[in-house]
């Protein structure tokens, strides 16, 4: 039949085993670095150890367990084999919910109200119509496009930036490196939904974040490596930026003693914006396993040159 190897921290992907056994009769599922895993046909990965994939001589397919594959391609020894990712419509809905909530958190002054409530301060803030609030979406893939469209429906003034030209009804679209500063300069709430590639690591640094208008806020639900955290903190403490909702970090879980937990204006959430169920992940892996066996086109194959 076929052997599937699970490469992750110990036990993380154990919930997939029963689903894969049900969907692929006769399958062997092994966790790295068990001997059977080293002989696998398919590697299912989340942050595999460097060199592991290159050491699997029978490997025919590499499968991510998320939409992003940066955690796999960061290893320069990854073999040149088909690489597939997870595409889940429920993830799109969940991410849109998170973006809407984060936008409203700042738009309706919940960040200030929650802080005031801890100190017994009764203070109302002047409410602004959604049309008077400028929200910018950084990255117009499937997740960014869905969030932008929903914000438009709610009446916000929405702009978006992408690497290549894209058009969404009601959204002022910018594209290319030369347009990034202009996009940032008109954004009061910046939502990052970029993929992580070599060109986007550290993109949200002091130079870029300072282009935002005074009093702007950041919502980061893409990858922690996009943000230079020390630069964000400096801009918050200077008063240039109002606050940030941070859902992703370079190190996860974020250590309990990390200063971001206690930085005024920062709300830390535990990488919860959008999470695919293990059932959904296992079903998509199983379908690609069947397609691999039958010699059929695989689903959701990554363009390695683009990184997504």
Backbone bond lengths (Angstrom), bond angles and torsions (degrees), N, CA, C in turn:
res aa  C-N    CA-C-N  psi(-1)  N-CA   C-N-CA  omega(-1)  CA-C   N-CA-C  phi
1 X - - - 1.464 - - 1.531 109.37 -
2 X 1.310 117.19 -112.27 1.455 120.80 -175.02 1.519 108.37 -152.90
3 X 1.328 116.29 149.96 1.464 121.22 178.12 1.525 109.13 -117.39
4 X 1.326 114.91 131.26 1.462 122.14 179.54 1.522 108.11 -114.46
5 X 1.323 116.46 127.86 1.463 122.18 176.90 1.516 109.64 -104.23
6 X 1.312 116.00 137.46 1.465 122.37 177.42 1.525 107.95 -106.00
7 X 1.320 116.31 116.77 1.459 121.27 -177.70 1.524 109.47 -115.22
8 X 1.318 116.01 108.32 1.458 122.17 -179.44 1.523 107.54 -168.31
9 X 1.332 116.05 -174.79 1.465 117.64 171.31 1.518 108.64 -65.31
10 X 1.317 118.25 150.94 1.469 121.39 -173.04 1.525 113.56 -53.52
11 X 1.345 114.66 129.17 1.454 121.61 174.14 1.501 115.93 83.94
12 X 1.333 118.75 -12.67 1.467 120.54 -174.60 1.521 112.04 -56.25
13 X 1.355 117.03 -46.24 1.458 120.86 -173.15 1.523 113.56 -99.04
14 X 1.313 117.22 12.31 1.467 119.49 178.74 1.525 113.83 -54.72
15 X 1.344 120.31 -34.76 1.476 119.37 178.64 1.529 114.18 -60.63
16 X 1.328 118.27 -17.20 1.462 120.87 179.67 1.517 112.87 -77.85
17 X 1.314 117.64 -22.01 1.460 120.57 -168.98 1.518 112.92 -60.65
18 X 1.318 117.37 -45.20 1.462 120.52 -178.47 1.518 111.14 -65.83
19 X 1.329 117.08 -38.37 1.471 120.24 -179.85 1.522 110.12 -67.66
20 X 1.319 118.13 -43.37 1.461 120.72 178.74 1.523 111.26 -63.95
21 X 1.334 117.22 -38.92 1.472 120.46 177.74 1.513 110.98 -64.06
22 X 1.328 116.45 -37.53 1.464 120.55 179.13 1.529 111.91 -70.07
23 X 1.319 117.16 -40.71 1.459 121.86 -174.02 1.521 113.28 -83.73
24 X 1.335 117.00 -24.02 1.461 121.40 -176.80 1.523 109.54 -126.48
25 X 1.318 117.54 79.43 1.474 119.65 -177.81 1.531 111.51 -53.40
26 X 1.315 115.04 131.45 1.453 120.08 179.66 1.512 114.92 86.98
27 X 1.326 117.91 -0.79 1.459 121.07 -179.18 1.527 110.71 -66.51
28 X 1.309 115.40 147.47 1.460 121.85 169.05 1.517 107.63 -105.68
29 X 1.329 116.33 122.81 1.459 121.12 178.15 1.524 108.03 -114.63
30 X 1.300 116.30 123.43 1.460 121.15 -177.37 1.520 109.98 -133.44
31 X 1.316 115.69 145.95 1.463 121.62 178.57 1.525 110.02 -96.39
32 X 1.315 115.54 137.09 1.460 121.08 177.26 1.522 109.66 -63.67
33 X 1.358 118.93 135.59 1.465 128.67 10.01 1.534 112.92 -107.56
34 X 1.308 118.81 39.58 1.462 120.60 177.97 1.534 109.57 -58.40
35 X 1.325 118.57 149.58 1.468 120.56 -178.56 1.524 113.13 -54.30
36 X 1.324 118.12 -41.14 1.469 120.05 -179.63 1.520 111.41 -63.36
37 X 1.328 117.14 -33.51 1.462 120.04 179.75 1.525 111.26 -63.91
38 X 1.312 116.67 -34.18 1.462 120.37 -178.33 1.530 111.83 -68.43
39 X 1.339 116.55 -17.96 1.468 121.03 -179.94 1.528 111.54 -105.24
40 X 1.317 118.19 19.14 1.464 122.21 -172.33 1.524 112.78 -73.37
41 X 1.346 113.63 153.52 1.468 121.70 173.01 1.525 111.26 -86.81
42 X 1.338 115.53 -32.92 1.470 121.95 -176.76 1.526 108.21 -127.94
43 X 1.317 115.75 133.50 1.464 121.33 174.82 1.519 108.45 -111.06
44 X 1.330 116.27 122.85 1.458 122.47 176.58 1.520 106.65 -104.32
45 X 1.339 117.15 122.77 1.466 119.73 -162.42 1.511 115.30 -128.88
46 X 1.318 114.00 145.34 1.463 122.79 160.77 1.532 106.92 -142.39
47 X 1.321 115.81 110.70 1.458 122.69 -178.06 1.528 111.73 51.36
48 X 1.333 117.21 57.89 1.477 118.73 177.92 1.524 110.44 -65.66
49 X 1.319 116.06 149.86 1.458 119.45 179.99 1.519 110.19 -65.26
50 X 1.314 116.07 146.22 1.459 121.48 -177.27 1.525 110.80 -56.94
51 X 1.324 116.14 132.28 1.450 122.39 177.56 1.511 115.01 87.24
52 X 1.330 118.08 -11.06 1.460 120.38 -176.65 1.524 111.52 -63.78
53 X 1.307 117.84 -48.62 1.466 120.42 -177.70 1.522 111.63 -64.28
54 X 1.311 116.26 -36.87 1.468 119.90 -179.81 1.519 112.19 -68.29
55 X 1.322 117.13 -17.73 1.472 120.57 -177.44 1.524 112.74 -93.66
56 X 1.334 117.74 8.30 1.470 121.63 -177.03 1.529 108.86 -105.09
57 X 1.333 118.57 99.18 1.470 121.45 -169.28 1.525 114.97 -68.73
58 X 1.334 118.24 -23.68 1.468 120.54 -176.07 1.529 112.79 -99.75
59 X 1.291 117.29 5.18 1.463 121.81 -173.64 1.528 111.69 -64.13
60 X 1.350 115.14 133.54 1.461 121.13 179.31 1.523 112.53 -121.08
61 X 1.325 117.29 -19.84 1.464 121.24 -175.14 1.523 109.40 -150.61
62 X 1.332 115.54 136.32 1.462 122.52 174.10 1.526 107.24 -112.08
63 X 1.329 116.42 129.90 1.464 120.01 -175.82 1.524 109.85 -126.48
64 X 1.335 116.11 124.53 1.459 121.00 173.55 1.527 109.05 -77.24
65 X 1.336 115.91 164.17 1.466 119.94 175.05 1.527 110.75 -108.92
66 X 1.340 116.45 11.98 1.459 121.53 -179.06 1.523 108.54 -143.40
67 X 1.327 115.51 177.65 1.461 119.78 177.56 1.519 110.82 -72.35
68 X 1.330 116.70 -33.64 1.456 120.73 -179.99 1.516 111.94 -87.61
69 X 1.327 116.14 146.44 1.472 121.12 -179.17 1.527 111.81 -123.10
70 X 1.320 117.29 10.94 1.462 120.55 -179.02 1.518 111.50 -60.89
71 X 1.344 117.12 -31.35 1.462 119.93 -179.34 1.525 112.15 -68.01
72 X 1.319 116.85 -17.40 1.472 122.11 177.25 1.530 110.52 -95.50
73 X 1.319 116.43 -48.43 1.467 120.65 -175.31 1.519 112.83 -72.52
74 X 1.335 117.87 -9.32 1.466 119.38 176.49 1.525 112.19 -67.33
75 X 1.333 116.59 -15.55 1.461 121.72 177.22 1.528 108.72 -90.17
76 X 1.336 119.00 113.20 1.467 120.50 -176.88 1.517 114.04 -67.31
77 X 1.339 118.01 -12.10 1.464 120.04 -179.19 1.529 112.94 -91.89
78 X 1.332 118.21 2.53 1.470 120.22 -179.47 1.522 109.71 -58.64
79 X 1.328 118.06 127.05 1.471 119.86 -177.08 1.524 112.41 -67.58
80 X 1.310 114.67 156.15 1.461 121.85 -177.85 1.526 109.50 -81.61
81 X 1.319 115.18 76.03 1.465 123.23 179.75 1.517 108.79 -124.46
82 X 1.342 118.49 163.29 1.463 119.69 176.11 1.532 110.56 -54.96
83 X 1.329 115.14 135.42 1.455 122.59 178.79 1.524 107.83 -123.81
84 X 1.313 116.88 122.28 1.461 121.72 -177.43 1.525 110.11 -116.39
85 X 1.324 115.81 153.56 1.453 121.46 178.70 1.527 110.02 -124.29
86 X 1.321 115.65 172.15 1.458 121.10 179.28 1.516 109.50 -92.26
87 X 1.304 116.67 132.02 1.464 122.72 172.99 1.522 107.27 -121.96
88 X 1.323 116.13 115.07 1.459 121.94 -172.87 1.520 109.06 -130.41
89 X 1.349 118.61 116.11 1.472 119.59 179.34 1.520 113.20 -59.49
90 X 1.330 117.00 -27.57 1.459 119.20 177.39 1.524 111.51 -67.85
91 X 1.342 117.06 -30.49 1.458 120.26 176.06 1.526 109.80 -65.06
92 X 1.326 116.44 -41.26 1.465 119.89 178.90 1.518 110.51 -61.10
93 X 1.326 116.90 -44.60 1.464 120.31 178.94 1.516 111.15 -63.40
94 X 1.335 115.96 -44.29 1.460 119.94 -178.77 1.525 111.23 -63.79
95 X 1.331 117.25 -42.72 1.457 120.00 179.67 1.527 110.67 -64.35
96 X 1.316 116.68 -40.57 1.461 119.97 177.69 1.522 110.55 -60.63
97 X 1.327 117.08 -42.35 1.469 120.52 176.40 1.524 110.86 -58.11
98 X 1.321 115.98 -45.60 1.472 120.27 -177.76 1.524 110.65 -64.33
99 X 1.325 117.01 -41.51 1.462 120.60 179.37 1.526 110.42 -65.25
100 X 1.321 117.09 -42.38 1.469 119.98 178.75 1.527 110.49 -62.37
101 X 1.333 116.46 -45.67 1.461 120.10 179.26 1.523 111.10 -60.83
102 X 1.325 117.52 -45.46 1.454 121.31 -178.32 1.526 111.03 -65.28
103 X 1.316 116.33 -39.44 1.464 120.07 177.17 1.526 110.38 -62.24
104 X 1.318 116.65 -46.71 1.461 120.25 179.30 1.523 111.80 -66.36
105 X 1.303 117.59 -30.80 1.464 122.47 178.45 1.527 110.71 -55.08
106 X 1.328 115.64 -41.89 1.460 119.36 177.36 1.531 112.03 -88.80
107 X 1.335 116.97 -42.01 1.465 120.20 -176.40 1.530 111.68 -59.21
108 X 1.327 117.38 -41.27 1.459 121.26 -178.32 1.545 112.28 -97.29
109 X 1.314 116.77 14.29 1.471 122.97 173.30 1.521 114.08 64.01
110 X 1.331 117.04 26.97 1.462 118.56 177.03 1.526 111.38 -64.57
111 X 1.325 117.07 -30.50 1.464 118.59 177.97 1.528 110.79 -59.59
112 X 1.327 116.81 -42.44 1.465 120.68 179.90 1.527 111.55 -74.96
113 X 1.319 116.39 -40.07 1.462 120.47 -177.75 1.525 110.84 -64.71
114 X 1.348 116.84 -42.64 1.465 119.49 179.58 1.522 109.91 -63.20
115 X 1.317 116.95 -42.47 1.458 119.86 177.77 1.525 110.79 -62.39
116 X 1.329 117.55 -44.16 1.458 121.44 179.78 1.529 112.01 -63.24
117 X 1.346 115.56 -36.53 1.463 118.91 -175.97 1.525 111.35 -64.32
118 X 1.321 117.01 -30.10 1.459 120.36 178.24 1.534 111.52 -68.81
119 X 1.351 115.35 -24.99 1.463 119.98 -176.97 1.525 112.39 -104.92
120 X 1.336 116.65 7.39 1.459 119.72 -179.36 1.512 113.65 68.27
121 X 1.313 117.42 31.97 1.466 122.02 -177.97 1.523 109.71 -101.50
122 X 1.330 115.37 120.98 1.470 121.62 176.92 1.520 107.70 -96.49
123 X 1.329 116.68 108.01 1.456 120.06 -179.62 1.514 109.86 -146.92
124 X 1.312 115.02 125.43 1.462 120.12 174.26 1.526 109.03 -94.58
125 X 1.311 114.68 149.99 1.455 120.41 178.39 1.523 109.12 -116.63
126 X 1.297 115.02 148.98 1.463 119.76 179.15 1.530 109.88 -61.83
127 X 1.308 115.81 127.58 1.463 119.83 -179.16 1.527 110.12 -86.34
128 X 1.307 114.29 140.32 1.461 120.85 177.26 1.514 109.29 -111.96
129 X 1.308 116.12 143.71 1.459 120.38 175.38 1.523 109.42 -67.01
130 X 1.322 115.71 149.39 1.466 119.54 -179.95 1.518 111.65 -56.48
131 X 1.321 116.81 -34.77 1.470 119.13 -177.97 1.523 112.31 -65.52
132 X 1.342 116.02 -18.43 1.456 120.02 179.98 1.521 112.82 -94.40
133 X 1.327 117.00 3.58 1.461 121.73 179.65 1.523 109.19 -108.01
134 X 1.313 116.59 124.55 1.458 121.66 -177.18 1.519 109.83 -97.65
135 X 1.321 115.70 113.05 1.460 122.42 179.72 1.523 108.80 -108.50
136 X 1.315 116.89 132.43 1.462 121.41 179.77 1.512 111.49 -116.47
137 X 1.322 116.45 129.65 1.463 122.43 178.54 1.527 108.51 -102.89
138 X 1.307 115.88 119.48 1.465 121.48 -179.60 1.524 107.89 -96.73
139 X 1.329 116.38 102.61 1.461 121.79 -175.99 1.511 110.68 109.63
140 X 1.329 116.46 119.85 1.461 120.55 -175.81 1.519 111.37 -119.41
141 X 1.328 116.29 45.48 1.451 119.51 168.62 1.514 109.27 -75.94
142 X 1.318 116.40 -160.77 1.457 120.41 -178.23 1.525 111.78 -59.07
143 X 1.327 116.97 -43.15 1.457 120.41 -178.06 1.530 111.15 -69.35
144 X 1.317 116.82 -46.25 1.452 119.96 -179.56 1.511 113.00 -64.46
145 X 1.330 116.79 -40.19 1.463 120.52 -179.71 1.526 111.32 -64.45
146 X 1.332 116.27 -41.62 1.467 119.80 -179.92 1.520 110.63 -65.28
147 X 1.337 116.98 -44.17 1.467 120.13 179.81 1.523 110.98 -64.24
148 X 1.323 117.10 -43.01 1.465 120.71 -179.84 1.525 111.29 -60.81
149 X 1.313 116.76 -44.36 1.464 120.59 -179.12 1.523 111.56 -63.01
150 X 1.325 116.06 -40.72 1.474 119.42 -179.48 1.526 110.89 -67.98
151 X 1.311 117.98 -38.02 1.455 120.98 177.32 1.530 110.81 -64.43
152 X 1.315 116.56 -38.04 1.461 120.46 175.54 1.524 110.29 -61.08
153 X 1.332 116.46 -44.07 1.460 120.64 179.25 1.527 111.70 -59.21
154 X 1.324 116.79 -32.54 1.463 121.05 -179.72 1.527 112.28 -83.83
155 X 1.321 116.62 -1.36 1.452 120.02 172.86 1.506 116.16 98.01
156 X 1.338 118.70 1.88 1.460 120.42 179.54 1.526 110.84 -71.97
157 X 1.322 114.73 154.41 1.459 120.64 171.38 1.519 107.11 -85.33
158 X 1.319 116.72 113.23 1.464 121.69 -168.34 1.530 110.29 -117.96
159 X 1.318 115.10 131.91 1.453 121.65 169.27 1.523 107.82 -123.65
160 X 1.309 116.15 165.87 1.464 119.74 -178.15 1.520 109.14 -152.18
161 X 1.339 113.97 150.93 1.459 120.07 176.89 1.518 109.30 -124.23
162 X 1.316 115.60 138.50 1.464 121.41 175.53 1.522 108.71 -141.99
163 X 1.319 115.23 164.31 1.458 119.16 -178.84 1.523 111.46 -67.40
164 X 1.341 116.01 -40.78 1.460 121.25 -179.44 1.525 109.66 -117.29
165 X 1.330 118.48 162.35 1.470 120.75 -176.23 1.525 112.51 -61.95
166 X 1.336 115.99 133.61 1.458 122.20 175.56 1.516 108.46 -143.20
167 X 1.338 115.49 152.20 1.458 120.61 -177.97 1.513 109.82 -127.85
168 X 1.336 115.91 129.11 1.465 122.66 175.55 1.514 107.28 -134.42
169 X 1.316 117.01 133.31 1.458 121.54 -177.19 1.523 110.83 -56.80
170 X 1.324 115.39 129.12 1.451 120.90 176.16 1.507 115.51 82.75
171 X 1.333 117.74 -0.68 1.469 122.06 -176.83 1.527 109.79 -110.91
172 X 1.320 116.06 130.51 1.458 119.66 173.71 1.521 107.85 -80.31
173 X 1.313 116.32 115.55 1.462 121.00 -170.76 1.524 111.35 -101.63
174 X 1.327 114.92 134.30 1.456 123.39 172.63 1.525 107.54 -118.32
175 X 1.318 116.85 152.58 1.457 118.50 175.62 1.526 110.22 -151.14
176 X 1.324 114.06 153.34 1.447 120.57 176.68 1.519 113.12 85.19
177 X 1.318 115.85 155.95 1.463 121.85 -175.58 1.522 112.36 -59.21
178 X 1.328 117.44 -35.09 1.463 120.68 -176.50 1.525 112.40 -68.25
179 X 1.326 117.82 -20.66 1.459 121.23 -176.92 1.523 113.35 -97.11
180 X 1.343 117.33 -3.80 1.464 119.70 -173.19 1.527 112.16 -65.27
181 X 1.310 118.17 -43.38 1.464 120.32 -178.70 1.525 111.51 -63.32
182 X 1.318 117.22 -40.92 1.467 120.34 178.66 1.519 111.01 -63.51
183 X 1.318 116.09 -40.17 1.472 120.65 176.75 1.523 110.73 -61.39
184 X 1.316 116.92 -47.69 1.466 120.58 -177.69 1.524 111.35 -64.38
185 X 1.309 117.19 -36.69 1.465 120.56 -173.37 1.523 112.72 -65.22
186 X 1.326 118.16 -19.60 1.461 119.82 -179.15 1.534 112.46 -109.74
187 X 1.325 117.32 14.14 1.470 121.36 -174.10 1.520 111.17 -105.95
188 X 1.330 116.49 119.93 1.464 121.09 178.08 1.531 112.30 -90.16
189 X 1.311 116.48 -33.27 1.464 121.50 174.23 1.517 106.62 -126.44
190 X 1.326 116.01 112.21 1.462 121.70 -177.02 1.517 109.33 -98.97
191 X 1.333 116.64 124.00 1.462 122.80 179.69 1.522 108.20 -112.73
192 X 1.321 116.68 117.12 1.470 120.43 -178.74 1.519 110.50 -94.52
193 X 1.332 115.48 118.40 1.461 122.78 176.16 1.528 110.28 -129.99
194 X 1.310 115.67 32.57 1.463 121.20 -179.33 1.527 111.51 -73.65
195 X 1.330 117.27 151.94 1.470 119.35 164.96 1.525 108.82 -74.30
196 X 1.315 116.46 157.62 1.462 120.29 177.23 1.522 108.78 -92.65
197 X 1.317 115.60 114.75 1.457 122.50 176.52 1.527 107.75 -133.55
198 X 1.306 116.04 174.66 1.459 119.78 179.83 1.521 111.44 -57.52
199 X 1.336 117.06 -32.65 1.464 120.59 -176.53 1.520 113.25 -83.57
200 X 1.331 118.25 -11.56 1.467 119.49 -178.58 1.526 113.54 -107.81
201 X 1.329 118.25 -6.74 1.464 120.42 176.15 1.536 109.05 -62.61
202 X 1.328 115.95 127.02 1.458 120.35 179.04 1.511 114.57 70.91
203 X 1.326 117.74 15.62 1.471 120.57 -177.48 1.527 111.64 -61.93
204 X 1.333 116.10 -37.70 1.466 120.00 -178.42 1.533 108.97 -88.75
205 X 1.314 114.41 77.36 1.456 121.47 -178.86 1.529 109.48 -112.24
206 X 1.319 116.49 -174.82 1.463 120.23 -176.67 1.527 111.70 -58.61
207 X 1.324 116.24 -42.45 1.463 119.30 -178.47 1.520 111.38 -59.79
208 X 1.355 115.71 -46.56 1.463 118.84 -176.67 1.530 111.36 -74.98
209 X 1.321 117.37 -46.32 1.471 120.05 -176.90 1.522 111.68 -64.72
210 X 1.311 117.77 -29.54 1.467 119.87 178.71 1.521 111.93 -71.95
211 X 1.335 117.47 -14.29 1.466 120.79 175.51 1.533 111.35 -72.80
212 X 1.308 117.03 -21.06 1.466 120.07 177.40 1.523 109.07 -65.57
213 X 1.334 117.87 150.37 1.465 119.27 177.92 1.521 111.31 -64.13
214 X 1.318 116.68 154.24 1.459 121.42 176.54 1.528 109.21 -57.75
215 X 1.337 116.46 132.04 1.457 120.96 -178.96 1.514 114.31 91.28
216 X 1.328 116.76 4.14 1.468 120.17 179.36 1.529 110.28 -74.37
217 X 1.345 114.59 165.06 1.466 121.48 -179.47 1.520 109.63 -130.41
218 X 1.336 115.07 156.27 1.463 122.13 -179.15 1.517 110.52 -117.22
219 X 1.333 116.33 137.21 1.464 123.27 171.00 1.526 106.41 -120.82
220 X 1.331 116.46 114.95 1.467 121.24 -176.80 1.517 109.36 -112.19
221 X 1.323 116.60 108.45 1.464 120.87 177.89 1.528 110.07 -136.27
222 X 1.326 115.85 33.67 1.467 122.05 178.73 1.525 109.11 -107.49
223 X 1.336 117.81 -84.57 1.455 123.55 176.22 1.520 109.08 -143.89
224 X 1.323 116.16 142.97 1.453 120.11 -179.51 1.503 113.17 -61.47
225 X 1.342 116.84 -29.69 1.466 120.62 -177.48 1.531 112.66 -69.04
226 X 1.325 117.79 -12.03 1.463 119.51 176.16 1.532 111.85 -69.71
227 X 1.314 116.97 -26.72 1.458 121.90 -170.80 1.527 112.34 -103.46
228 X 1.321 116.21 135.95 1.465 122.03 167.03 1.531 105.19 -93.02
229 X 1.319 116.54 97.94 1.463 121.88 -169.30 1.523 111.72 -60.72
230 X 1.320 118.31 -39.38 1.466 120.28 -179.19 1.528 111.11 -63.22
231 X 1.323 116.92 -35.26 1.461 120.27 177.95 1.524 110.68 -67.56
232 X 1.331 116.39 -40.50 1.467 119.92 176.51 1.530 110.46 -60.05
233 X 1.317 116.50 -48.19 1.466 120.67 -178.71 1.529 110.40 -59.26
234 X 1.312 117.51 -42.53 1.463 120.82 -179.88 1.530 110.98 -61.49
235 X 1.308 117.31 -40.98 1.464 120.73 -179.34 1.527 111.48 -72.52
236 X 1.323 117.19 -31.10 1.467 120.13 174.36 1.532 110.11 -67.46
237 X 1.312 116.75 -45.66 1.464 120.92 -177.03 1.526 112.04 -69.33
238 X 1.330 116.73 -27.42 1.468 119.99 177.21 1.517 112.08 -77.46
239 X 1.333 116.34 -13.99 1.455 120.80 -177.52 1.508 114.52 89.75
240 X 1.347 117.00 -0.92 1.468 117.84 179.63 1.527 111.11 -68.79
241 X 1.331 117.14 -41.93 1.453 120.84 177.40 1.524 109.90 -104.01
242 X 1.301 114.72 147.32 1.464 121.87 -177.51 1.514 113.00 -83.34
243 X 1.336 117.02 -42.85 1.454 119.87 -176.80 1.513 111.30 -179.37
244 X 1.323 115.06 -178.73 1.466 120.87 -178.27 1.515 110.16 -154.02
245 X 1.325 115.90 141.02 1.461 123.39 165.96 1.526 105.83 -105.52
246 X 1.322 115.87 117.47 1.464 121.14 -177.09 1.516 109.35 -115.90
247 X 1.341 116.27 119.35 1.459 120.99 -178.34 1.517 112.66 -108.69
248 X 1.326 117.06 -12.91 1.466 121.06 -176.12 1.524 109.22 -134.45
249 X 1.354 115.52 150.59 1.450 121.38 -172.45 1.519 109.72 -146.50
250 X 1.322 115.73 156.37 1.464 119.69 177.38 1.518 110.66 -61.88
251 X 1.316 117.85 -38.28 1.461 122.52 176.70 1.521 108.92 -114.37
252 X 1.316 116.18 121.62 1.466 121.53 178.80 1.519 109.50 -129.54
253 X 1.358 117.48 138.72 1.464 126.31 -5.92 1.528 111.59 -61.14
254 X 1.331 115.95 150.83 1.450 120.63 175.75 1.523 108.44 -66.15
255 X 1.338 118.65 123.80 1.469 120.67 -177.10 1.525 112.18 -55.36
256 X 1.320 116.09 142.94 1.461 121.31 -176.54 1.520 112.24 -60.28
257 X 1.338 117.56 -25.60 1.454 120.08 -178.82 1.533 112.57 -94.85
258 X 1.338 117.46 9.15 1.463 119.89 -179.49 1.528 109.43 -69.77
259 X 1.320 118.24 135.56 1.467 120.67 -176.32 1.524 114.97 -62.99
260 X 1.352 118.67 -21.78 1.463 119.42 179.69 1.527 112.07 -61.52
261 X 1.339 117.54 -29.20 1.465 119.95 178.52 1.525 110.98 -58.78
262 X 1.316 116.69 -32.41 1.458 120.81 -171.79 1.527 113.11 -112.08
263 X 1.312 117.45 7.02 1.463 120.39 -179.86 1.535 109.98 -75.14
264 X 1.338 118.64 119.96 1.463 120.13 178.13 1.529 111.31 -55.81
265 X 1.312 116.06 135.10 1.456 121.01 179.68 1.508 114.20 92.76
266 X 1.338 117.60 -11.54 1.464 120.84 -179.45 1.525 109.82 -104.12
267 X 1.307 116.26 130.07 1.461 122.17 171.95 1.521 107.65 -111.35
268 X 1.320 116.46 119.19 1.463 122.93 178.63 1.529 108.71 -94.64
269 X 1.326 116.73 128.19 1.463 121.71 172.02 1.529 108.25 -120.56
270 X 1.341 118.03 149.51 1.474 121.38 -167.03 1.534 114.80 -87.90
271 X 1.356 116.30 61.69 1.470 121.35 179.36 1.534 110.27 47.12
272 X 1.318 115.15 57.34 1.459 122.24 -172.37 1.523 112.86 -118.54
273 X 1.338 117.82 2.65 1.459 119.99 -172.47 1.522 112.22 -58.01
274 X 1.333 117.09 -43.71 1.464 120.64 -178.63 1.516 108.99 -156.92
275 X 1.320 116.45 119.70 1.461 121.50 -175.85 1.534 108.93 -131.92
276 X 1.319 116.68 122.71 1.466 120.12 176.19 1.529 109.39 -74.13
277 X 1.332 116.08 146.25 1.463 119.45 177.02 1.523 109.57 -74.85
278 X 1.331 116.69 154.04 1.464 120.66 177.82 1.525 110.62 -62.62
279 X 1.322 117.32 -32.80 1.470 120.96 176.62 1.521 110.19 -60.16
280 X 1.331 116.42 -49.22 1.465 121.04 -179.66 1.523 111.01 -61.07
281 X 1.322 116.77 -46.29 1.468 120.50 -179.80 1.524 110.62 -60.15
282 X 1.334 116.61 -48.25 1.464 120.48 -177.29 1.524 111.34 -63.78
283 X 1.330 117.51 -37.48 1.467 120.20 179.65 1.530 110.77 -64.72
284 X 1.326 117.24 -39.77 1.464 119.45 179.78 1.529 111.26 -71.37
285 X 1.311 116.90 -37.16 1.465 119.47 174.99 1.525 110.18 -63.26
286 X 1.323 117.02 -43.91 1.460 121.06 -179.49 1.529 111.40 -62.60
287 X 1.322 116.81 -40.88 1.459 119.46 179.01 1.524 110.83 -63.47
288 X 1.302 117.46 -41.71 1.470 119.04 177.76 1.517 111.48 -69.42
289 X 1.330 117.77 -30.39 1.469 120.00 174.97 1.524 110.30 -63.74
290 X 1.325 116.51 -44.02 1.479 119.52 178.04 1.526 110.74 -63.16
291 X 1.319 116.49 -41.90 1.464 119.82 179.13 1.532 110.82 -64.21
292 X 1.318 116.80 -38.11 1.460 120.50 177.91 1.520 110.33 -62.03
293 X 1.311 117.48 -43.76 1.465 122.02 -179.75 1.521 111.66 -64.97
294 X 1.346 115.71 -35.22 1.479 119.74 -177.41 1.525 112.36 -89.16
295 X 1.312 117.62 -4.31 1.462 120.31 -178.93 1.514 113.05 73.58
296 X 1.331 117.50 26.17 1.461 122.35 -179.00 1.530 110.57 -95.94
297 X 1.347 117.25 161.30 1.469 119.97 178.61 1.530 111.29 -59.71
298 X 1.301 115.48 138.50 1.461 121.08 179.49 1.523 110.68 -81.85
299 X 1.326 115.61 157.15 1.458 121.39 178.85 1.524 110.73 -93.61
300 X 1.337 114.87 142.68 1.476 121.89 170.90 1.524 113.05 58.23
301 X 1.337 114.29 48.12 1.466 120.21 178.82 1.533 108.98 -77.03
302 X 1.316 116.29 136.43 1.466 122.52 -178.29 1.530 110.89 -83.05
303 X 1.314 115.45 137.42 1.462 121.86 170.03 1.533 106.82 -84.09
304 X 1.296 116.58 104.11 1.471 119.02 -174.22 1.517 113.30 -63.78
305 X 1.308 117.24 -29.57 1.458 119.66 179.51 1.531 110.70 -64.19
306 X 1.318 116.20 -34.05 1.469 120.19 179.80 1.530 111.86 -91.87
307 X 1.316 116.30 -23.48 1.467 120.26 179.64 1.507 114.20 86.66
308 X 1.344 116.94 13.55 1.470 120.67 178.82 1.511 109.22 -164.48
